[in-house]
């Protein structure tokens, strides 16, 4: 995720609140993107509120390329994407963020320069803005409720860029098991064992006790316990206690 | 994305700012999730600032299940995920949001109940909280910069839930449904332009004319022209000729 690697430019078109510009910078840098471009920020540039909100990603603002219009901001790009909440201009291909960033990664690997346009907080991109893009990106949100803010839209696109190019390992572990124990059953089992092992003097020395109990809790919650497992484990402990009592005779 | 459909519960553990609870509710509802659970909110419950920020997703707050501890919040769940910025507890399987929500969808389809824990804004989940989860979800962020806020972490997980269960078309090709020009219409257009440009003396020198005409033909055939495009292009050329004739007066 080092800077300097080929990546798309994220272009904030007529952004209004400086705070949102700062939040967008942080959203980008979370996923290793640091090429921000700004088109006619409402409150001028540089913007102190943007800097205040960008903590840790301030460099993106320092290096942000400022333009008066979209044409100037994307002059060097061969593929321009426009983000919209609901695609109005159906004469352009509409991509999900996932498909858009996969295609962006493919084009950038082939030497192209790609820009993604993000509209002003309140109204989003105008049709005139979208007319300057080659394709559309639209997040498939709940038709009954679409309220992504600027930084969130930037975040989802940056996240998909990372997914399209990163090597994140989705360490999936297949957990099978019918009749899986419910959490309260596992809690009960954990308490049962903790109490008995306490009596047995297992948690020694006292200084190590909290860590030992934590490890035990972790062991239980880590195991894909079935109801049968839980019953068997209860039974084992009860039998050990009976055995101990017998031995005490 | 209707409510009532089986879905994971998103559990905010000891959330601090009411505004963030409201933002989390909106992030969830953007992707059709409406089962919020709260564990010991710092400022009590209900929280006016949460309501103020939740505009449009207030129902999630009204219906949020309030618990004193995590055990109470996830008592009915068979699989509990804990979100962490950087996995400290490596004794549990770590999933990307994508893999976690795919597994969540699989388990829910199989009748299981799943909960996802989100920690307090400042510190995130404690080890004692993670000890009560079966697995970990971690967003693969820039190692040099991890600054996802609560609502953003909720947003990415809700987004992945939507991706795992939604039917969003990754790419909606442009011109879908619109009338694509038939080949003979494109040929007619090509001839029209070729004849006029011939009159205009465009194909010069004669030795280059065949190649120039071929390039022009190739351009037309390469373009995804609609019937409307073809009519407009015919009209443009006719008007240019009228304009030329007028100028000749």
Contacts between the chains, C-beta under 8 A, distances in Angstrom:
chain1	res1	chain2	res2	distance
A	1	B	142	4.6
A	1	B	143	7.0
A	1	B	144	6.9
A	26	B	145	7.9
A	26	B	147	5.3
A	27	B	152	7.3
A	29	B	142	6.2
A	29	B	145	4.8
A	29	B	147	7.9
A	30	B	141	4.8
A	30	B	142	5.7
A	30	B	145	6.2
A	30	B	146	6.7
A	30	B	147	6.2
A	30	B	148	6.1
A	31	B	141	6.6
A	31	B	142	6.1
A	32	B	142	4.7
A	55	B	147	7.7
A	56	B	145	5.6
A	56	B	147	5.9
A	57	B	145	6.6
A	57	B	147	7.7
A	87	B	172	7.7
A	90	B	174	7.0
A	90	B	175	7.9
A	90	B	176	7.1
A	90	B	177	7.8
A	90	B	178	7.6
A	91	B	174	5.6
A	91	B	175	6.4
A	91	B	178	7.3
A	92	B	174	5.0
A	93	B	171	6.4
A	93	B	172	6.8
A	93	B	173	5.6
A	93	B	174	4.4
A	94	B	171	7.3
A	94	B	172	4.3
A	94	B	174	7.7
A	95	B	170	7.0
A	95	B	171	5.5
A	95	B	172	7.9
A	96	B	168	5.5
A	96	B	169	7.6
A	96	B	170	5.0
A	96	B	171	7.4
A	98	B	163	7.1
A	98	B	170	6.2
A	99	B	170	3.9
A	99	B	171	4.9
A	135	B	174	7.8
A	139	B	159	7.6
A	140	B	162	6.6
A	140	B	166	6.0
A	140	B	168	3.5
A	141	B	30	4.8
A	141	B	31	6.6
A	141	B	162	7.9
A	142	B	1	4.6
A	142	B	29	6.2
A	142	B	30	5.7
A	142	B	31	6.1
A	142	B	32	4.7
A	143	B	1	7.0
A	144	B	1	6.8
A	145	B	26	7.9
A	145	B	29	4.8
A	145	B	30	6.2
A	145	B	56	5.7
A	145	B	57	6.7
A	146	B	30	6.7
A	147	B	26	5.3
A	147	B	29	7.8
A	147	B	30	6.1
A	147	B	55	7.7
A	147	B	56	5.9
A	147	B	57	7.7
A	148	B	30	6.1
A	151	B	152	7.9
A	152	B	27	7.3
A	152	B	151	7.9
A	152	B	152	6.9
A	152	B	155	5.7
A	155	B	152	5.7
A	155	B	155	6.9
A	155	B	156	7.4
A	156	B	155	7.4
A	156	B	156	7.6
A	156	B	159	6.1
A	159	B	139	7.6
A	159	B	156	6.1
A	159	B	159	7.9
A	162	B	140	6.5
A	162	B	141	7.9
A	163	B	98	7.1
A	166	B	140	6.0
A	168	B	96	5.3
A	168	B	140	3.6
A	169	B	96	7.7
A	170	B	95	6.5
A	170	B	96	4.5
A	170	B	98	6.1
A	170	B	99	3.5
A	171	B	93	5.9
A	171	B	94	5.2
A	171	B	95	6.4
A	171	B	96	7.9
A	171	B	99	7.2
A	172	B	93	7.6
A	172	B	95	6.5
A	172	B	99	4.7
A	172	B	102	7.8
A	172	B	103	6.6
A	173	B	93	4.4
A	173	B	135	7.9
A	180	B	78	4.6
A	180	B	79	7.7
A	180	B	112	6.8
A	181	B	78	7.6
A	182	B	75	7.0
A	182	B	76	6.6
A	182	B	77	7.2
A	182	B	78	6.0
A	183	B	71	7.0
A	183	B	74	4.9
A	183	B	75	5.6
A	183	B	76	7.6
A	183	B	77	5.4
A	183	B	78	7.4
A	183	B	80	6.3
A	183	B	132	7.6
A	184	B	71	7.2
A	184	B	75	4.5
A	184	B	76	7.9
A	187	B	71	5.4
A	187	B	132	7.9
A	214	B	127	6.4
A	214	B	128	6.9
A	214	B	131	5.8
A	217	B	128	7.9
A	217	B	131	4.3
A	217	B	132	7.3
A	218	B	89	6.7
A	218	B	91	5.4
A	218	B	92	7.3
A	218	B	130	8.0
A	218	B	131	4.9
A	219	B	91	7.7
A	221	B	80	7.7
A	221	B	92	7.7
A	221	B	131	6.0
A	221	B	132	5.9
A	221	B	133	6.3
A	221	B	134	5.8
A	222	B	91	5.8
A	222	B	92	5.4
A	222	B	134	7.0
A	224	B	134	7.5
